[in-house]
């Protein structure tokens, strides 16, 4: 029974499930089983559970109820105080522990109390206790002392501990480097990093983070050169990567340019990734050419990064060129095989989709033998984004048949496909799955709102919308709700939401405004619609597009203002021609108002500008 309680409490601690943990505690107290209610094992797990859930007082109460707390009990309550930010409490428990003759502090005790320490004076007391217990040669405790002194602002004491250590591991070096980084001692950090390399200790990602922060500008990189770190290409590569991920691609490029004589393939790859993430595909093309001119051979990572940079129709030929290279090189390099390398295949599939070549994306996908969830997501998303909703849903069905578990990205794409297909039944099912799988996120909620709204399920859309936290609602969810109410003729509710979104600090975009103008048109709200149209640029920073003009033309025509609608469509659109839909709206208004003379003129203008609309124009004119 005690072991069952222990396992349950361990799970509650891991999940921070306080309510469930409290119910288990209550069950333990109500049980008369001595093996459950008084077991040291169970009580230790109770202390741990409360500590992990941030309830230090409850943890203390459990600890105080123990007749004979063991070493684990003391360590766990110290850790609970430390996790709760109560350094003084942790130190007080530690002192009380030292007074207990039956308990001797161990490595875990000293590490926990060191992590809780909040002042230099307390740090020195703990350090003295470590020395008294003979733990100074313990590398784990020594590393904890370094971190403790650095956190308390005593960086000199941290260095003294570091220099006195008989044995240092990777974590010890990282702790000292991080300490220097926290206190802005860039020169000392770089000197220590150089010593680390000379000592044969290989840096890892944790090591490079403070080093990169110390070398975050060209000026600081020159300082690194003076410290003898210029030979370490990894540092500069990490700097490029850091700046690129922060969105400062120009600074990343400047560091890359300063490495003329010291680049490796990774340098080229991280710069390529920077251009790809910034949407600067043209520069990625130039970079690939320069890479080969400098004698470097692109590898799998290069190709993947380059394909990620191809994000528009004009770049599809560059993507096809890389596709051809991959096929040729895969004969000698199996790792590049599209059939077996899901990453390469997925990158190609996504590239063709972004460039609008959906059939080529489908051909790549069909040829992949190894598909992971990312591969399936790429193909589902490609179809959904390009209006092929039924095909997207068919691929999703294939994914399920192959036993691949969907993730949040899958469900968002499928919800978008359901919205495009108007398949509320399937969309509702997918939305239910997202809740069952606990994949709920702002993006998923917004996709669900959009799906229900576009499928005509306005009440369901509103239910999801109202359940969302205000900060999770995006322009997409607001616009979807406005469009939903506009679509069913509830113009007043559409306007209420339109004003509410602005009060919440969400600025309407061109999609929102199309919905509002459409609502005005169908509700006959001529003054409100014209006012909104006239102030779009000034109030919302949105210049009228053909869709907005079409809504206003329709609105004027429905109100019988055919002449004004005709003038508006003549002034709007490319080359003063307007779009076919707007011209058809004017023609329809002429027919409704019996204005045959103007209708003949409008039909002539429409056919001359849009010959493909001739048949529709003749039908409208005949009516």
C-alpha positions in Angstrom: 0.0 0.0 0.0 2.8 2.4 0.8 4.5 1.8 -2.5 1.2 2.5 -4.3 0.9 5.8 -2.5 4.5 6.6 -3.3 4.0 6.0 -7.0 0.9 8.1 -7.1 2.5 11.0 -5.2 5.5 10.8 -7.5 3.3 11.2 -10.5 1.5 14.2 -8.9 4.9 15.8 -8.2 6.0 15.3 -11.8 2.8 16.8 -13.2 2.4 19.4 -10.5 -1.1 18.1 -9.9 -1.7 19.7 -6.5 -5.5 18.9 -6.3 -4.9 15.2 -6.9 -2.0 15.2 -4.5 -4.2 16.7 -1.8 -6.9 14.1 -2.3 -4.3 11.4 -2.0 -3.0 13.0 1.2 -6.6 13.2 2.6 -7.0 9.5 1.8 -3.8 8.7 3.6 -5.0 10.6 6.7 -8.4 8.8 6.7 -6.7 5.4 6.3 -6.0 3.5 9.5 -3.3 1.5 7.7 0.0 2.0 9.5 1.9 1.1 6.3 0.3 4.0 4.5 -0.3 6.7 7.1 3.0 6.6 8.9 5.4 5.2 6.3 8.5 7.4 6.0 8.6 6.6 2.3 5.1 8.0 1.8 5.7 11.1 4.0 8.9 11.9 2.0 6.9 11.7 -1.2 4.2 14.0 0.3 6.9 16.6 1.2 8.3 16.3 -2.3 4.9 16.7 -3.9 4.0 19.8 -2.0 7.5 21.2 -2.6 7.2 20.6 -6.4 3.8 22.3 -6.4 5.1 25.3 -4.5 3.3 24.7 -1.3 6.2 25.0 1.2 4.0 25.4 4.3 2.2 22.1 3.6 5.5 20.4 3.1 6.8 21.8 6.4 3.6 20.5 8.2 4.2 17.0 6.8 7.8 17.1 7.8 6.9 18.4 11.3 4.5 15.4 11.7 7.4 12.9 11.2 8.7 11.2 14.4 11.9 10.0 12.8 12.8 11.9 9.6 15.6 10.3 7.7 18.3 11.9 5.5 15.9 11.9 2.5 13.3 13.7 4.6 15.7 16.5 5.5 17.1 16.8 1.9 13.5 16.9 0.5 12.4 19.7 2.8 15.5 21.7 2.1 14.9 21.3 -1.6 11.2 22.4 -1.1 12.4 25.6 0.6 14.9 26.2 -2.2 12.4 25.6 -4.9 10.0 28.0 -3.2 12.6 30.8 -3.1 12.9 30.6 0.7 16.7 30.6 1.0 16.7 31.5 4.7 14.2 28.7 5.5 16.4 26.2 3.6 19.5 27.4 5.6 17.5 27.2 8.9 16.5 23.6 8.1 20.1 22.8 7.2 21.4 24.1 10.5 18.8 22.1 12.4 19.8 19.0 10.4 23.4 19.5 11.5 22.3 19.4 15.1 20.7 15.9 14.6 23.2 13.3 15.7 21.4 10.5 13.7 21.6 12.4 10.4 24.8 13.3 8.5 24.5 15.8 5.5 25.5 14.3 2.2 26.2 15.6 -1.3 22.5 16.2 -1.9 22.1 18.2 1.3 24.9 20.6 0.4 23.9 20.9 -3.2 20.3 21.8 -2.2 21.2 24.3 0.4 23.8 25.9 -1.9 21.1 26.3 -4.6 19.0 28.1 -2.0 21.6 30.5 -0.7 20.9 34.2 -1.2 23.7 36.1 0.3 27.5 36.1 0.4 27.5 35.7 4.2 25.3 32.6 4.0 27.4 31.3 1.2 30.5 31.4 3.3 28.7 29.6 6.2 27.7 26.8 3.8 31.3 26.7 2.3 32.7 26.3 5.9 30.3 23.4 6.5 31.4 21.7 3.3 35.0 22.0 4.4 34.2 20.7 7.9 32.5 17.6 6.5 35.4 16.9 4.1 33.5 17.5 0.9 35.8 20.0 -0.7 37.2 17.4 -3.2 33.7 16.5 -4.4 33.3 17.9 -8.0 29.5 18.1 -7.8 29.5 20.1 -4.5 32.4 22.2 -5.7 30.4 23.1 -8.8 27.4 24.0 -6.7 29.7 26.3 -4.6 30.8 28.1 -7.8 27.2 28.6 -8.9 26.3 29.7 -5.3 29.0 32.4 -5.0 28.3 33.6 -8.6 24.6 34.0 -7.8 25.4 35.9 -4.6 27.7 38.3 -6.4 31.0 36.9 -5.1 32.6 36.1 -8.4 36.1 36.2 -6.9 35.1 33.6 -4.3 33.6 31.5 -7.1 37.0 31.7 -9.0 38.8 30.7 -5.8 36.7 27.6 -5.5 37.2 26.8 -9.1 41.0 27.1 -8.9 41.1 25.0 -5.8 39.2 22.1 -7.3 41.3 18.9 -7.6 39.0 17.7 -10.4 36.8 19.7 -12.8 34.2 18.4 -15.2 32.4 20.0 -18.1 29.7 21.3 -15.7 32.3 23.0 -13.5 33.8 24.9 -16.4 30.3 25.9 -17.6 29.4 27.1 -14.1 32.4 29.4 -13.9 31.9 30.7 -17.5 28.2 31.4 -16.7 29.3 33.3 -13.5 31.6 35.6 -15.5 28.8 36.1 -18.1 26.2 37.0 -15.4 28.5 39.7 -14.0 29.7 41.1 -17.4 33.3 40.0 -17.1 33.8 39.3 -20.8 37.6 39.4 -20.8 37.9 36.9 -17.9 35.3 34.7 -19.6 37.2 34.6 -22.8 40.5 33.9 -21.1 38.9 31.0 -19.2 37.3 29.7 -22.3 40.7 29.6 -24.0 42.2 27.7 -21.0 39.3 25.3 -21.2 40.1 24.5 -24.8 43.8 24.2 -24.1 42.9 21.7 -21.3 41.2 19.5 -23.8 37.7 20.1 -22.5 35.2 20.1 -25.4 32.7 22.9 -25.3 29.0 22.1 -25.7 25.9 24.2 -26.3 25.8 25.3 -22.6 29.4 26.4 -22.8 28.9 28.4 -26.0 26.0 30.4 -24.7 27.9 32.7 -22.3 30.8 32.8 -24.8 28.5 33.9 -27.6 26.9 36.5 -25.3 30.4 37.8 -24.6 31.1 38.0 -28.4 27.8 39.4 -29.5 29.3 42.3 -31.5 32.2 42.7 -33.9 33.9 44.9 -31.3 33.7 42.2 -28.7 34.8 39.6 -31.3 38.0 41.7 -31.7 38.4 41.5 -27.9 38.1 37.7 -28.3 40.8 37.8 -30.9 43.1 39.5 -28.4 42.3 36.8 -25.9 43.3 34.1 -28.4 39.8 32.8 -29.1 39.9 33.8 -32.8 40.9 30.2 -33.8 37.6 28.9 -32.5 35.3 28.9 -35.5 32.6 27.4 -33.3 32.3 30.6 -31.3 31.7 32.8 -34.4 29.4 30.2 -35.9 27.4 30.4 -32.7 27.4 34.2 -32.9 26.0 34.1 -36.4 23.3 31.6 -35.3 22.4 33.7 -32.3 22.0 37.0 -34.2 20.1 35.3 -37.1 17.6 33.7 -34.7 17.1 37.0 -33.0 16.2 38.4 -36.4 19.3 40.5 -36.8 20.5 38.9 -40.1 22.6 41.9 -41.1 24.8 41.6 -37.9 25.0 37.8 -38.5 26.2 38.6 -42.1 28.8 41.1 -40.8 30.3 38.4 -38.5 30.2 35.9 -41.4 32.0 38.4 -43.6 34.7 38.8 -41.0 35.5 35.1 -41.2 37.0 35.0 -44.7 39.9 32.9 -43.7 38.2 30.8 -41.0 34.9 29.5 -42.3 33.8 25.9 -42.3 30.7 24.2 -43.8 28.8 25.0 -40.6 29.5 28.7 -41.1 27.9 28.6 -44.5 25.0 26.5 -43.2 24.1 28.8 -40.3 24.2 31.8 -42.5 22.0 30.1 -45.1 19.6 29.2 -42.3 19.6 32.9 -41.2 18.6 34.0 -44.7 15.9 31.3 -45.0 14.3 32.3 -41.6 14.3 35.9 -42.6 12.7 35.2 -46.0 15.7 36.5 -47.9 15.8 33.8 -50.5 17.7 35.8 -53.1 20.6 36.3 -50.8 20.5 32.5 -50.1 21.0 31.9 -53.8 24.0 34.2 -53.9 25.4 32.6 -50.8 25.2 29.1 -52.2 27.1 30.2 -55.3 29.8 31.8 -53.2 30.1 28.7 -51.0 30.9 26.6 -54.0 33.2 29.2 -55.5 35.2 29.1 -52.2 35.6 25.3 -52.6 33.1 24.1 -50.1 30.8 21.2 -51.0 27.1 21.6 -49.8 25.9 18.9 -47.5 22.5 17.7 -46.5 22.0 20.6 -44.1 23.0 23.1 -46.8 20.4 21.7 -49.1 17.7 21.7 -46.5 18.4 25.3 -45.5 18.5 26.4 -49.1 15.1 24.7 -49.8 13.6 26.5 -46.8 14.7 29.8 -48.4 12.8 29.1 -51.6 9.4 30.7 -50.6 7.9 32.1 -53.7 7.0 31.0 -57.2 10.0 32.8 -58.8 12.3 30.6 -56.8 10.9 27.3 -57.9 13.6 26.8 -60.6 16.3 27.1 -57.9 14.4 24.5 -55.8 14.2 22.2 -58.8 17.9 22.5 -59.4 18.6 21.4 -55.8 16.1 18.6 -56.3 18.1 17.4 -59.3 21.4 17.6 -57.4 19.9 15.6 -54.5 18.7 12.8 -56.8 22.1 12.6 -58.5 24.2 12.7 -55.3 21.9 10.2 -53.5 23.3 7.5 -55.7 26.7 7.8 -53.9 25.3 9.3 -50.7 22.4 7.2 -49.4 21.8 9.8 -46.6 20.4 12.1 -49.3 17.9 9.6 -50.6 14.4 11.1 -50.8 12.9 7.6 -50.2 14.6 7.1 -46.8 15.5 10.6 -45.6 12.3 12.2 -44.2 14.0 15.6 -43.5 15.2 16.1 -47.1 11.9 14.8 -48.6 9.8 17.0 -46.3 12.0 20.1 -47.2 11.4 19.4 -50.9 7.7 18.9 -50.4 7.4 22.1 -48.4 9.4 24.1 -50.9 7.2 23.1 -53.9 4.1 23.9 -51.8 5.4 27.4 -50.9 6.2 28.0 -54.5 2.7 27.0 -55.6 3.8 23.8 -57.4 1.4 21.5 -55.5 1.5 18.6 -58.0 5.3 18.4 -57.7 5.0 18.5 -53.9 2.6 15.6 -54.1 5.0 13.7 -56.4 7.8 14.1 -53.9 5.5 13.0 -51.0 4.3 9.9 -52.9 7.9 8.8 -53.5 8.9 9.0 -49.8 9.1 5.6 -48.0 10.0 7.1 -44.6 7.4 9.6 -43.5 7.2 11.2 -40.1 4.5 13.5 -38.7 6.3 16.5 -40.2 6.1 15.0 -43.7 2.4 14.4 -43.4 1.9 17.9 -42.0 3.7 19.4 -45.0 1.5 17.7 -47.5 -1.8 18.3 -45.6 -0.8 22.0 -45.1 0.1 22.3 -48.8 -3.3 21.2 -49.9 -5.2 23.1 -47.3 -3.3 26.4 -48.0 -3.9 26.1 -51.8 -7.7 25.5 -51.6 -7.6 21.7 -52.1 -9.4 20.9 -49.0 -10.7 17.5 -50.0 -7.2 16.3 -50.9 -5.9 17.6 -47.6 -8.6 15.6 -45.7 -7.7 12.5 -47.9 -4.0 12.8 -46.9 -5.1 13.1 -43.2 -7.1 9.9 -43.6 -4.0 8.2 -45.0 -2.0 9.5 -42.1 -4.4 7.9 -39.7 -4.4 4.6 -41.6 -0.6 4.5 -41.3 -0.8 4.9 -37.5 1.0 8.2 -37.4 -0.2 10.2 -34.4 -1.2 13.8 -35.3 0.2 16.8 -33.5 -1.1 20.3 -33.0 0.2 21.4 -36.5 -1.6 18.5 -38.1 -4.9 19.4 -36.5 -4.6 23.1 -37.4 -4.1 22.3 -41.0 -7.0 19.8 -41.0 -9.3 22.3 -39.4 -8.3 24.8 -42.1 -9.1 22.1 -44.7 -12.5 21.5 -43.0 -13.2 25.2 -43.1 -12.3 25.3 -46.8 -14.6 22.3 -47.5 -17.4 23.5 -45.3 -17.2 20.1 -43.5 -18.4 21.0 -40.0 -19.0 17.4 -39.0 -15.3 16.4 -39.7 -14.1 19.7 -38.2 -16.0 19.1 -35.0 -14.6 15.7 -34.7 -11.0 17.0 -35.2 -11.7 19.8 -32.7 -12.8 17.1 -30.2 -9.6 15.2 -30.8 -7.5 18.2 -30.0 -9.3 18.5 -26.6 -8.9 14.8 -25.9 -5.2 14.9 -26.8 -4.7 18.0 -24.6 -3.2 19.8 -27.6 -5.2 23.0 -27.0 -3.4 26.1 -27.9 -4.2 29.6 -29.2 -3.5 28.6 -32.8 -5.8 25.5 -32.5 -8.6 27.5 -30.8 -8.4 30.2 -33.6 -8.4 27.5 -36.2 -11.5 25.9 -34.6 -13.3 29.3 -34.5 -12.5 29.9 -38.2 -13.7 26.4 -39.1 -17.0 26.6 -37.3 -17.6 30.2 -38.6 -16.9 29.3 -42.3 -19.0 26.1 -42.0 -22.0 28.2 -40.8 -21.9 26.9 -37.2 -22.0 30.4 -35.7 -23.1 29.3 -32.2 -20.3 26.7 -32.0 -17.7 29.3 -33.2 -18.9 31.7 -30.6 -18.7 29.1 -27.9 -15.1 28.3 -28.6 -14.4 32.1 -29.0 -15.9 33.0 -25.6 -14.0 30.1 -23.9 -10.6 31.6 -25.1 -8.6 33.9 -22.9 -8.6 37.4 -24.4 -4.9 37.3 -25.1 -5.3 34.1 -27.1 -7.7 35.7 -29.6 -5.9 36.8 -32.7 -7.0 38.9 -35.7 -7.9 35.6 -37.4 -10.5 34.6 -34.7 -12.0 38.1 -34.4 -12.3 38.3 -38.2 -13.8 34.9 -38.4 -16.5 35.8 -35.9 -17.2 39.1 -37.6 -17.5 37.3 -41.0 -19.7 34.6 -39.4 -22.3 37.0 -38.2 -22.1 39.1 -41.3 -22.6 35.9 -43.4 -25.9 35.1 -41.6 -27.2 38.7 -41.8 -26.6 39.6 -38.2 -24.9 43.0 -39.0 -25.5 44.5 -35.6 -23.6 41.7 -33.8 -20.9 41.8 -36.5 -20.5 45.6 -35.6 -20.5 44.9 -31.9 -17.6 42.4 -32.3 -15.9 44.9 -34.7 -15.9 47.5 -32.0 -15.0 45.0 -29.2 -11.9 43.8 -31.0 -10.6 47.4 -31.2 -11.3 47.9 -27.5 -9.2 44.8 -26.9 -6.3 46.4 -28.8 -6.7 44.2 -32.0 -6.5 46.3 -35.1 -8.9 45.2 -38.0 -7.2 44.0 -41.2 -8.4 43.9 -44.8 -10.2 40.6 -44.2 -12.2 42.1 -41.2 -13.1 45.1 -43.2 -14.4 43.0 -46.2 -16.7 41.3 -43.7 -18.0 44.6 -42.2 -18.6 46.1 -45.6 -20.4 42.9 -46.7 -22.6 43.1 -43.6 -23.4 46.7 -44.3 -24.3 45.8 -47.9 -26.7 43.0 -47.0 -28.2 45.0 -44.1 -28.7 48.1 -46.2 -26.5 50.1 -43.8 -25.4 52.5 -46.5 -24.1 55.4 -44.4 -22.1 53.2 -42.0 -20.6 51.2 -44.9 -19.6 54.3 -46.9 -18.1 55.9 -43.8 -16.1 52.8 -43.0 -14.8 52.6 -46.6 -13.8 56.2 -46.7 -11.8 56.0 -43.5 -10.1 52.6 -44.0 -6.7 54.0 -44.7 -6.8 56.7 -42.0 -8.3 54.7 -39.2 -6.9 51.2 -39.8 -3.9 51.7 -42.2 -5.7 49.5 -44.8 -5.8 50.8 -48.4 -9.0 49.7 -50.3 -8.6 46.6 -52.4 -10.8 45.3 -55.2 -12.7 43.2 -52.7 -13.6 46.3 -50.6 -14.6 48.2 -53.6 -16.8 45.3 -54.8 -18.6 45.4 -51.4 -19.3 49.1 -51.7 -20.4 48.8 -55.3 -22.8 46.1 -54.3 -24.0 48.2 -51.4 -24.7 51.2 -53.6 -26.4 49.1 -56.3 -28.7 47.5 -53.7 -29.6 51.0 -52.5 -30.5 52.1 -56.0 -27.5 54.4 -56.3 -26.5 53.0 -59.7 -24.8 56.1 -61.0 -22.5 56.4 -57.9 -21.7 52.6 -58.1 -20.8 53.1 -61.8 -18.5 56.0 -61.0 -16.8 54.2 -58.2 -16.0 51.1 -60.3 -14.7 53.3 -63.1 -12.2 55.0 -60.7 -11.1 51.8 -59.0 -9.0 48.8 -60.0 -5.9 48.3 -62.1 -5.7 50.8 -64.9 -9.0 52.3 -63.8 -10.9 49.2 -64.9 -12.0 47.6 -61.6 -12.4 43.9 -61.3 -15.0 41.7 -63.1 -17.0 41.1 -59.9 -17.5 44.8 -59.2 -18.5 45.4 -62.8 -21.0 42.5 -62.6 -22.4 44.0 -59.4 -23.1 47.3 -61.2 -24.6 45.4 -64.2 -26.9 43.5 -61.8 -27.9 46.8 -60.1 -28.7 48.3 -63.5 -30.9 45.3 -64.3 -32.7 45.6 -60.9 -33.3 49.3 -61.4 -34.4 48.9 -65.1 -31.6 51.2 -66.3 -31.1 49.6 -69.7 -29.0 52.4 -71.2 -26.4 52.4 -68.4 -26.6 48.6 -68.3 -25.6 48.4 -72.0 -22.7 50.8 -71.3 -21.5 48.8 -68.3 -21.7 45.5 -70.2 -19.6 46.9 -73.0 -17.0 48.1 -70.5 -17.0 44.8 -68.7 -16.5 42.7 -71.9 -13.7 44.9 -73.2 -11.8 44.7 -69.9 -12.7 41.1 -69.0 -13.5 39.1 -72.2 -13.9 35.9 -70.1 -16.9 37.4 -68.5 -18.8 38.0 -71.7 -21.3 35.1 -71.3 -22.2 36.2 -67.8 -22.6 39.8 -69.0 -25.0 38.8 -71.8 -27.1 36.8 -69.4 -27.3 39.7 -66.9 -28.1 42.1 -69.7 -30.9 39.9 -71.0 -32.5 39.9 -67.6 
